[in-house]
Amino acid sequence: MIRNICWVFEGDRGLSQERCDFLVKRGLETEEQVATHQNKNQTISQDDDVRSSRVSWLHGEDIYDCVRPFVNRANEEAGWRYDLRQIENVQFTKYGINQHYDWHIDGDCDHFATKLFKKNEPGATYSVNETPDEAMVGLCRKLSVSIQLSHSEDYEGGDMYFTELPKNNNITELDTWTDDIFRKRGTVLVFPSFIRHKVMPVTKGTRYSAVAWFNGPPLR
C-alpha cells in the first residue's frame, strides 16, 4: 500500500504564471484534435459519454522542463521513488461547456502494461500499450502530472476528483475527494498512473490543463 496517492505543488511551489502563459500559448497555437480514450479491449474510442474535450500535443525540452522538475521532486518527497526513464508528449487539454472525463486510470504499472512498438504511419492511432518511439518500448506509465492552466474564475464546474485507496479489506466502496486548491492556476498534481481520477463537466467558460506521463520499467 502506498501512503500518498497525490502530491500537490501550489502557490510559490507551483508552476509560475509566466510558464502557465507559455504552455497556454503553445497549446492554442498547436493543431488540436478530438480527445480519445482506451476501452477495456484496448481499442480507441471517441465516446463523448466517457470523455469529451479537445487536445493538442506539445513536445520539446522547453515543454518538458515545465513538468519534469515537479515529477522528480514528487517522486522523492511522496516516497514512491519509481524508476522513471521517459516522458511522453505533453497533452494540452481544453474543456468547454459540458465537456468532461469520467472515472479512469492513465495506465497500469505491471508487465502487461509495457509498450509495444507500432510503426509511425499517417493517421495511425496508438493505445496506451503502443508506441512509435523505440525508446519507450518495454516501459509503462508510472507517474502522471496534471497542471492547472486556467484561473478558477474563468470557468465553473470542471473539478478534478480522485478515488481514495481502501485502508482495509472491509471497505467495499471507495471515497472520492477533491480540493479547492486544484482550481488555482499553476497548481501541479503528481500521482501514480494507476490512481482513478476524473474531471467533472464544465458548466461555464473553458478549462485549460497540461497533462503528461512519465514512463519506466514495470513494477516488480
VEXLUM-244154 format. One record per residue: residue number from 1; z, y, x negated of N, C-alpha, C in turn. Coordinates in steps of 0.001 Angstrom, whole numbers. Layout:
% residues N
(pt NUM; (Z; Y; X); (Z; Y; X); (Z; Y; X))
...
% end
This chain:
% residues 220
(pt 1; (0; -1197; -845); (0; 0; 0); (0; 1245; -879))
(pt 2; (-855; 2201; -554); (-868; 3452; -1308); (110; 4438; -675))
(pt 3; (677; 5304; -1481); (1664; 6258; -993); (984; 7474; -366))
(pt 4; (-115; 7936; -945); (-788; 9143; -452); (-2186; 8807; 47))
(pt 5; (-2470; 9188; 1302); (-3803; 8936; 1843); (-4692; 10170; 1781))
(pt 6; (-4134; 11313; 1415); (-4929; 12534; 1286); (-4197; 13497; 358))
(pt 7; (-4932; 14123; -529); (-4351; 15116; -1444); (-5031; 16442; -1170))
(pt 8; (-4234; 17492; -955); (-4756; 18774; -472); (-4580; 19862; -1523))
(pt 9; (-5650; 20603; -1756); (-5604; 21805; -2597); (-5942; 22991; -1701))
(pt 10; (-5041; 23953; -1627); (-5295; 25109; -760); (-4777; 26373; -1427))
(pt 11; (-5177; 27511; -873); (-4763; 28782; -1450); (-5289; 28951; -2861))
(pt 12; (-4414; 29359; -3767); (-4823; 29571; -5159); (-5235; 28275; -5845))
(pt 13; (-4803; 27134; -5313); (-5164; 25837; -5893); (-6501; 25317; -5359))
(pt 14; (-7016; 25946; -4307); (-8257; 25506; -3695); (-9483; 26115; -4361))
(pt 15; (-10641; 25926; -3727); (-11890; 26472; -4254); (-11931; 27978; -4030))
(pt 16; (-12363; 28721; -5034); (-12406; 30181; -4936); (-13421; 30621; -3881))
(pt 17; (-13227; 31832; -3361); (-14155; 32371; -2371); (-15560; 32544; -2958))
(pt 18; (-15623; 32875; -4236); (-16929; 33031; -4886); (-17690; 31709; -4915))
(pt 19; (-16980; 30625; -5196); (-17646; 29319; -5223); (-17954; 28822; -3815))
(pt 20; (-17136; 29182; -2852); (-17467; 28872; -1461); (-18777; 29567; -1080))
(pt 21; (-18892; 30855; -1427); (-20123; 31599; -1153); (-21319; 30934; -1830))
(pt 22; (-21130; 30493; -3060); (-22192; 29842; -3826); (-22677; 28566; -3131))
(pt 23; (-21746; 27727; -2679); (-22131; 26478; -2029); (-22820; 26734; -693))
(pt 24; (-22333; 27711; 72); (-22966; 28033; 1351); (-24380; 28549; 1121))
(pt 25; (-24557; 29425; 147); (-25876; 29977; -146); (-26852; 28866; -533))
(pt 26; (-26423; 27988; -1438); (-27291; 26889; -1867); (-27585; 25946; -706))
(pt 27; (-26567; 25700; 114); (-26764; 24804; 1245); (-27765; 25337; 2250))
(pt 28; (-27667; 26627; 2559); (-28563; 27224; 3538); (-29975; 27392; 2998))
(pt 29; (-30112; 27448; 1679); (-31435; 27586; 1062); (-32145; 26239; 891))
(pt 30; (-31408; 25139; 1033); (-31955; 23807; 790); (-32430; 23182; 2094))
(pt 31; (-33552; 22495; 2040); (-34112; 21858; 3232); (-33075; 20948; 3891))
(pt 32; (-32935; 21060; 5202); (-31939; 20280; 5917); (-32588; 19156; 6716))
(pt 33; (-31765; 18219; 7147); (-32236; 17091; 7932); (-31144; 16682; 8902))
(pt 34; (-31525; 15865; 9882); (-30548; 15364; 10846); (-29628; 14364; 10151))
(pt 35; (-28335; 14508; 10363); (-27370; 13596; 9753); (-27494; 12203; 10360))
(pt 36; (-27298; 11190; 9540); (-27338; 9802; 9995); (-25998; 9140; 9701))
(pt 37; (-25831; 7927; 10197); (-24642; 7144; 9867); (-25046; 5679; 9767))
(pt 38; (-24187; 4900; 9149); (-24472; 3487; 8925); (-23751; 2630; 9957))
(pt 39; (-24516; 1756; 10618); (-23937; 839; 11587); (-23248; -330; 10880))
(pt 40; (-22541; -1138; 11658); (-21840; -2283; 11090); (-22793; -3292; 10471))
(pt 41; (-24047; -3332; 10968); (-25025; -4271; 10418); (-25807; -3681; 9242))
(pt 42; (-25300; -2562; 8687); (-25856; -1912; 7504); (-27151; -1146; 7773))
(pt 43; (-27549; -997; 9056); (-28737; -216; 9373); (-28365; 1251; 9549))
(pt 44; (-29362; 2134; 9409); (-29141; 3574; 9514); (-29505; 4052; 10918))
(pt 45; (-28645; 4898; 11511); (-28844; 5352; 12882); (-28674; 6859; 12975))
(pt 46; (-29312; 7457; 14008); (-29124; 8870; 14330); (-28500; 9020; 15711))
(pt 47; (-27549; 8160; 16015); (-26878; 8157; 17310); (-25963; 9373; 17427))
(pt 48; (-26337; 10326; 18312); (-25541; 11551; 18452); (-24153; 11291; 19018))
(pt 49; (-23950; 10158; 19682); (-22625; 9857; 20211); (-21633; 9590; 19084))
(pt 50; (-22132; 9148; 17942); (-21282; 8861; 16789); (-21236; 10051; 15837))
(pt 51; (-22400; 10575; 15508); (-22463; 11669; 14550); (-23559; 12639; 14937))
(pt 52; (-23237; 13922; 14928); (-24213; 14954; 15268); (-23975; 16157; 14371))
(pt 53; (-24904; 16417; 13464); (-24825; 17578; 12565); (-26127; 17679; 11796))
(pt 54; (-26245; 18706; 10970); (-27386; 18880; 10081); (-26851; 18901; 8653))
(pt 55; (-27570; 18271; 7732); (-27091; 18185; 6353); (-28190; 18566; 5369))
(pt 56; (-27770; 19055; 4211); (-28648; 19318; 3072); (-28009; 18647; 1860))
(pt 57; (-28840; 18250; 907); (-28340; 17539; -273); (-28450; 18423; -1503))
(pt 58; (-27306; 18638; -2183); (-27227; 19525; -3328); (-26923; 18715; -4583))
(pt 59; (-27573; 19054; -5680); (-27314; 18348; -6934); (-27423; 19310; -8105))
(pt 60; (-26895; 18897; -9236); (-26881; 19729; -10433); (-25460; 19953; -10902))
(pt 61; (-25290; 20157; -12191); (-23948; 20299; -12749); (-23203; 21504; -12185))
(pt 62; (-23932; 22580; -11829); (-23254; 23739; -11252); (-22655; 23401; -9890))
(pt 63; (-23277; 22468; -9185); (-22741; 21998; -7908); (-21578; 21043; -8149))
(pt 64; (-21781; 20073; -9021); (-20740; 19068; -9275); (-19479; 19699; -9841))
(pt 65; (-19627; 20775; -10614); (-18465; 21445; -11200); (-17566; 22083; -10143))
(pt 66; (-18105; 22277; -8933); (-17297; 22838; -7854); (-16331; 21808; -7276))
(pt 67; (-16639; 20535; -7453); (-15814; 19493; -6828); (-15121; 18574; -7820))
(pt 68; (-15736; 18341; -8981); (-15213; 17347; -9930); (-13771; 17633; -10369))
(pt 69; (-13389; 18885; -10707); (-12005; 19131; -11162); (-10960; 18748; -10120))
(pt 70; (-11261; 18973; -8840); (-10292; 18643; -7786); (-10105; 17134; -7667))
(pt 71; (-11199; 16401; -7760); (-11102; 14943; -7649); (-10346; 14365; -8837))
(pt 72; (-10623; 14866; -10023); (-9918; 14369; -11207); (-8420; 14641; -11113))
(pt 73; (-8048; 15833; -10650); (-6632; 16169; -10529); (-5962; 15347; -9427))
(pt 74; (-6637; 15220; -8287); (-6055; 14443; -7192); (-5896; 12983; -7581))
(pt 75; (-6861; 12443; -8285); (-6802; 11046; -8697); (-5557; 10777; -9532))
(pt 76; (-5181; 11749; -10336); (-3991; 11610; -11172); (-2717; 11946; -10392))
(pt 77; (-2710; 13104; -9712); (-1497; 13581; -9057); (-1083; 12715; -7874))
(pt 78; (-2057; 12147; -7146); (-1744; 11324; -5984); (-1381; 9895; -6366))
(pt 79; (-1558; 9549; -7643); (-1177; 8228; -8103); (-2209; 7145; -7900))
(pt 80; (-3446; 7514; -7493); (-4482; 6491; -7302); (-4995; 5979; -8651))
(pt 81; (-5358; 6924; -9520); (-5827; 6611; -10869); (-6963; 5579; -10861))
(pt 82; (-7907; 5783; -9933); (-9065; 4905; -9846); (-10005; 5139; -11029))
(pt 83; (-10726; 4121; -11384); (-11754; 4203; -12417); (-12999; 4812; -11780))
(pt 84; (-13267; 6097; -12060); (-14399; 6819; -11477); (-15494; 7001; -12517))
(pt 85; (-16745; 6770; -12105); (-17854; 6829; -13054); (-18938; 7842; -12662))
(pt 86; (-19342; 7864; -11389); (-20496; 8647; -10979); (-20222; 9395; -9671))
(pt 87; (-20795; 10598; -9564); (-20726; 11365; -8331); (-22085; 11301; -7638))
(pt 88; (-22081; 11137; -6311); (-23314; 11212; -5544); (-23658; 12683; -5293))
(pt 89; (-24900; 12933; -4852); (-25279; 14291; -4490); (-24314; 14841; -3442))
(pt 90; (-24036; 16128; -3524); (-23097; 16763; -2612); (-23802; 17042; -1281))
(pt 91; (-23137; 16708; -198); (-23696; 16911; 1139); (-23154; 18202; 1741))
(pt 92; (-24040; 19161; 1989); (-23684; 20385; 2708); (-23937; 20121; 4189))
(pt 93; (-22898; 20307; 5008); (-22986; 19941; 6423); (-22766; 21147; 7318))
(pt 94; (-23601; 21240; 8364); (-23470; 22273; 9386); (-23159; 21597; 10729))
(pt 95; (-22012; 21953; 11294); (-21653; 21503; 12634); (-21812; 22675; 13597))
(pt 96; (-22767; 22569; 14536); (-22930; 23573; 15579); (-22166; 23174; 16829))
(pt 97; (-22402; 23888; 17909); (-21683; 23635; 19152); (-21932; 22204; 19642))
(pt 98; (-20855; 21537; 19986); (-20825; 20145; 20477); (-21132; 19114; 19391))
(pt 99; (-21324; 19532; 18155); (-21591; 18565; 17094); (-20276; 18072; 16493))
(pt 100; (-20302; 16830; 15985); (-19059; 16171; 15581); (-19399; 14957; 14723))
(pt 101; (-18330; 14246; 14286); (-18489; 12951; 13612); (-17298; 12100; 14019))
(pt 102; (-17562; 11020; 14756); (-16492; 10177; 15284); (-15794; 9418; 14151))
(pt 103; (-14766; 8628; 14496); (-13998; 7877; 13503); (-14916; 7041; 12620))
(pt 104; (-14682; 7116; 11302); (-15494; 6355; 10347); (-14783; 6318; 9002))
(pt 105; (-15258; 5455; 8137); (-14871; 5491; 6731); (-16119; 5761; 5918))
(pt 106; (-15934; 6261; 4707); (-17088; 6572; 3855); (-17556; 5370; 3058))
(pt 107; (-16684; 4379; 2869); (-17077; 3194; 2124); (-15879; 2323; 1801))
(pt 108; (-16144; 1050; 1596); (-15109; 128; 1151); (-15068; 103; -378))
(pt 109; (-14021; -477; -905); (-13841; -488; -2360); (-13851; -1896; -2946))
(pt 110; (-14350; -2870; -2173); (-14358; -4234; -2693); (-15731; -4589; -3272))
(pt 111; (-15881; -5832; -3701); (-17115; -6240; -4362); (-18295; -6349; -3395))
(pt 112; (-18021; -6466; -2099); (-19099; -6490; -1109); (-19692; -5098; -902))
(pt 113; (-18999; -4068; -1370); (-19431; -2686; -1147); (-20245; -2124; -2305))
(pt 114; (-20449; -2906; -3363); (-21167; -2374; -4523); (-22623; -2100; -4182))
(pt 115; (-23166; -1086; -4828); (-24527; -640; -4550); (-25573; -1528; -5231))
(pt 116; (-26652; -1782; -4493); (-27803; -2496; -4996); (-28952; -1517; -5188))
(pt 117; (-29829; -1826; -6118); (-30945; -925; -6397); (-32005; -1015; -5302))
(pt 118; (-32483; 140; -4847); (-33599; 227; -3912); (-34562; 1283; -4430))
(pt 119; (-35815; 922; -4552); (-36821; 1791; -5146); (-36934; 3100; -4385))
(pt 120; (-37096; 4183; -5121); (-37240; 5515; -4533); (-38681; 5710; -4084))
(pt 121; (-38887; 5727; -2773); (-40211; 5911; -2202); (-40163; 7023; -1168))
(pt 122; (-41296; 7711; -912); (-41309; 8792; 89); (-40826; 8304; 1454))
(pt 123; (-39901; 9046; 2027); (-39390; 8713; 3343); (-38360; 7603; 3369))
(pt 124; (-37969; 7096; 2210); (-37009; 5999; 2167); (-35622; 6483; 2595))
(pt 125; (-34888; 5619; 3285); (-33502; 5888; 3638); (-32631; 4848; 2952))
(pt 126; (-31402; 5224; 2676); (-30520; 4358; 1912); (-29198; 4178; 2639))
(pt 127; (-28723; 2956; 2693); (-27396; 2692; 3228); (-26370; 3028; 2147))
(pt 128; (-25100; 2960; 2514); (-24033; 3209; 1539); (-24121; 2227; 382))
(pt 129; (-24689; 1055; 633); (-24751; 0; -382); (-26097; -61; -1107))
(pt 130; (-26900; 991; -986); (-28194; 1041; -1665); (-28320; 2331; -2461))
(pt 131; (-29056; 2288; -3560); (-29240; 3469; -4388); (-30534; 3374; -5190))
(pt 132; (-31233; 4505; -5355); (-32387; 4535; -6246); (-31988; 4890; -7680))
(pt 133; (-30700; 5163; -7888); (-30173; 5581; -9184); (-29583; 4367; -9901))
(pt 134; (-30211; 3948; -10984); (-29752; 2753; -11691); (-28334; 2899; -12223))
(pt 135; (-27891; 4131; -12476); (-26527; 4352; -12973); (-25482; 4045; -11907))
(pt 136; (-25903; 3993; -10633); (-24981; 3721; -9531); (-24888; 2237; -9194))
(pt 137; (-25801; 1430; -9697); (-25843; 14; -9349); (-24544; -668; -9772))
(pt 138; (-23954; -1442; -8863); (-22714; -2155; -9150); (-21458; -1347; -8883))
(pt 139; (-21621; -69; -8477); (-20471; 782; -8184); (-20292; 920; -6681))
(pt 140; (-19139; 1405; -6270); (-18875; 1659; -4851); (-18097; 2966; -4724))
(pt 141; (-18096; 3511; -3527); (-17366; 4750; -3289); (-15859; 4496; -3390))
(pt 142; (-15195; 5317; -4206); (-13756; 5159; -4404); (-12977; 6346; -3813))
(pt 143; (-13438; 7574; -4097); (-12771; 8771; -3576); (-13787; 9684; -2902))
(pt 144; (-13358; 10262; -1782); (-14167; 11237; -1046); (-13517; 12609; -1166))
(pt 145; (-14339; 13651; -1082); (-13820; 15010; -1119); (-14530; 15831; -46))
(pt 146; (-13756; 16625; 690); (-14301; 17500; 1724); (-13770; 18908; 1494))
(pt 147; (-14686; 19865; 1427); (-14311; 21258; 1155); (-14665; 22117; 2357))
(pt 148; (-13691; 22861; 2851); (-13898; 23748; 3985); (-14583; 25030; 3516))
(pt 149; (-15760; 25329; 4074); (-16553; 26474; 3615); (-16667; 27591; 4652))
(pt 150; (-16134; 27390; 5855); (-16152; 28422; 6890); (-14768; 29033; 7037))
(pt 151; (-14744; 30295; 7424); (-13471; 30918; 7796); (-13035; 30333; 9138))
(pt 152; (-11751; 30107; 9297); (-11254; 29445; 10505); (-11599; 30215; 11772))
(pt 153; (-11707; 31558; 11670); (-12004; 32361; 12853); (-13489; 32344; 13221))
(pt 154; (-14327; 31739; 12368); (-15764; 31707; 12633); (-16190; 30576; 13564))
(pt 155; (-15261; 29700; 13911); (-15599; 28597; 14810); (-14352; 28117; 15537))
(pt 156; (-14543; 27372; 16598); (-13444; 26738; 17320); (-13741; 25254; 17435))
(pt 157; (-12668; 24444; 17550); (-12838; 23001; 17507); (-13129; 22585; 16069))
(pt 158; (-13784; 21438; 15897); (-14203; 21022; 14565); (-13070; 20635; 13630))
(pt 159; (-11895; 20310; 14169); (-10777; 19940; 13305); (-10991; 18552; 12704))
(pt 160; (-10537; 18375; 11464); (-10651; 17094; 10775); (-9346; 16327; 10923))
(pt 161; (-9456; 15060; 11332); (-8301; 14202; 11546); (-8368; 12993; 10632))
(pt 162; (-7196; 12483; 10286); (-7062; 11252; 9511); (-6229; 10248; 10289))
(pt 163; (-6414; 8983; 9975); (-5580; 7919; 10514); (-4527; 7548; 9476))
(pt 164; (-3276; 7510; 9908); (-2202; 7062; 9027); (-2328; 5560; 8765))
(pt 165; (-1887; 5118; 7604); (-1799; 3693; 7337); (-515; 3143; 7950))
(pt 166; (-529; 1901; 8434); (693; 1330; 9031); (1792; 1181; 7992))
(pt 167; (3028; 1491; 8400); (4168; 1396; 7479); (4778; -10; 7454))
(pt 168; (4491; -810; 8505); (4978; -2186; 8515); (4080; -3029; 9412))
(pt 169; (4295; -4320; 9409); (3423; -5245; 10134); (3602; -5194; 11643))
(pt 170; (4620; -4499; 12135); (4875; -4442; 13569); (4089; -3336; 14267))
(pt 171; (3445; -2457; 13502); (2701; -1346; 14087); (1313; -1828; 14502))
(pt 172; (976; -1632; 15784); (-331; -2072; 16288); (-1267; -903; 16555))
(pt 173; (-733; 314; 16704); (-1559; 1495; 16917); (-1283; 2496; 15806))
(pt 174; (-2343; 3000; 15191); (-2195; 3907; 14062); (-2071; 5352; 14535))
(pt 175; (-1139; 6085; 13940); (-1005; 7509; 14226); (-2148; 8279; 13593))
(pt 176; (-2524; 9382; 14215); (-3543; 10270; 13651); (-2913; 11627; 13391))
(pt 177; (-3476; 12367; 12465); (-2887; 13655; 12115); (-3932; 14611; 11556))
(pt 178; (-3633; 15882; 11692); (-4428; 16946; 11091); (-3459; 18032; 10659))
(pt 179; (-3974; 19115; 10127); (-3119; 20215; 9675); (-3927; 21505; 9763))
(pt 180; (-3272; 22584; 10170); (-3964; 23870; 10294); (-4556; 24327; 8963))
(pt 181; (-3958; 23896; 7839); (-4442; 24340; 6528); (-5830; 23794; 6249))
(pt 182; (-6210; 22716; 6944); (-7547; 22161; 6739); (-8636; 23149; 7143))
(pt 183; (-8290; 24098; 8017); (-9270; 25068; 8510); (-9435; 26274; 7591))
(pt 184; (-8560; 26403; 6615); (-8605; 27570; 5741); (-9750; 27454; 4739))
(pt 185; (-10551; 28477; 4627); (-11694; 28454; 3722); (-11250; 28212; 2280))
(pt 186; (-11900; 27267; 1620); (-11551; 26923; 252); (-10604; 25756; 125))
(pt 187; (-10058; 25268; 1255); (-9187; 24095; 1205); (-10005; 22865; 807))
(pt 188; (-9477; 22086; -121); (-10152; 20890; -626); (-9304; 19670; -288))
(pt 189; (-9912; 18690; 378); (-9242; 17450; 731); (-9855; 16312; -80))
(pt 190; (-9022; 15541; -757); (-9474; 14371; -1515); (-8735; 13155; -972))
(pt 191; (-9463; 12077; -727); (-8841; 10897; -133); (-9645; 9649; -480))
(pt 192; (-8979; 8478; -524); (-9715; 7236; -764); (-10783; 7029; 303))
(pt 193; (-11936; 6552; -99); (-13084; 6482; 810); (-12890; 5494; 1950))
(pt 194; (-11881; 4615; 1869); (-11652; 3653; 2944); (-10706; 4184; 4016))
(pt 195; (-10267; 5435; 3908); (-9385; 6032; 4907); (-10215; 6531; 6092))
(pt 196; (-9807; 6148; 7323); (-10529; 6564; 8516); (-10276; 8047; 8788))
(pt 197; (-11351; 8739; 9192); (-11242; 10160; 9499); (-12351; 10539; 10475))
(pt 198; (-12228; 11717; 11060); (-13256; 12195; 11978); (-13237; 13717; 12031))
(pt 199; (-14329; 14292; 12545); (-14429; 15727; 12793); (-14641; 15917; 14289))
(pt 200; (-13739; 16639; 14921); (-13812; 16874; 16351); (-15012; 17772; 16694))
(pt 201; (-15500; 17733; 17938); (-16628; 18580; 18326); (-16318; 20065; 18148))
(pt 202; (-17288; 20784; 17625); (-17189; 22241; 17530); (-17482; 22816; 18915))
(pt 203; (-16651; 23729; 19380); (-16834; 24305; 20711); (-17337; 25746; 20673))
(pt 204; (-17309; 26348; 19486); (-17806; 27720; 19349); (-18104; 27984; 17884))
(pt 205; (-19229; 28665; 17598); (-19564; 29032; 16232); (-20136; 27868; 15438))
(pt 206; (-20040; 27972; 14111); (-20587; 26967; 13201); (-19572; 26661; 12108))
(pt 207; (-19412; 25389; 11819); (-18511; 24955; 10746); (-19337; 24432; 9580))
(pt 208; (-19106; 25009; 8379); (-19761; 24553; 7155); (-18762; 23779; 6296))
(pt 209; (-19233; 22724; 5674); (-18390; 21988; 4730); (-19256; 21389; 3635))
(pt 210; (-18622; 21025; 2542); (-19289; 20298; 1462); (-18534; 18995; 1260))
(pt 211; (-19274; 17898; 1194); (-18684; 16568; 1075); (-19321; 15848; -108))
(pt 212; (-18503; 15098; -853); (-19042; 14326; -1984); (-18252; 13031; -2115))
(pt 213; (-18858; 12074; -2808); (-18233; 10769; -3019); (-18310; 10397; -4490))
(pt 214; (-17175; 9951; -5017); (-17089; 9545; -6406); (-17017; 8029; -6476))
(pt 215; (-17902; 7453; -7284); (-18071; 6007; -7344); (-17498; 5418; -8615))
(pt 216; (-17084; 4158; -8528); (-16605; 3424; -9685); (-16669; 1937; -9408))
(pt 217; (-16238; 1120; -10350); (-16231; -327; -10149); (-15337; -702; -8972))
(pt 218; (-15647; -1774; -8224); (-14806; -2191; -7097); (-13403; -2538; -7547))
(pt 219; (-12464; -2390; -6623); (-11083; -2744; -6933); (-10965; -4226; -7217))
(pt 220; (-10023; -4589; -8090); (-9840; -5999; -8447); (-8377; -6275; -8739))
% end
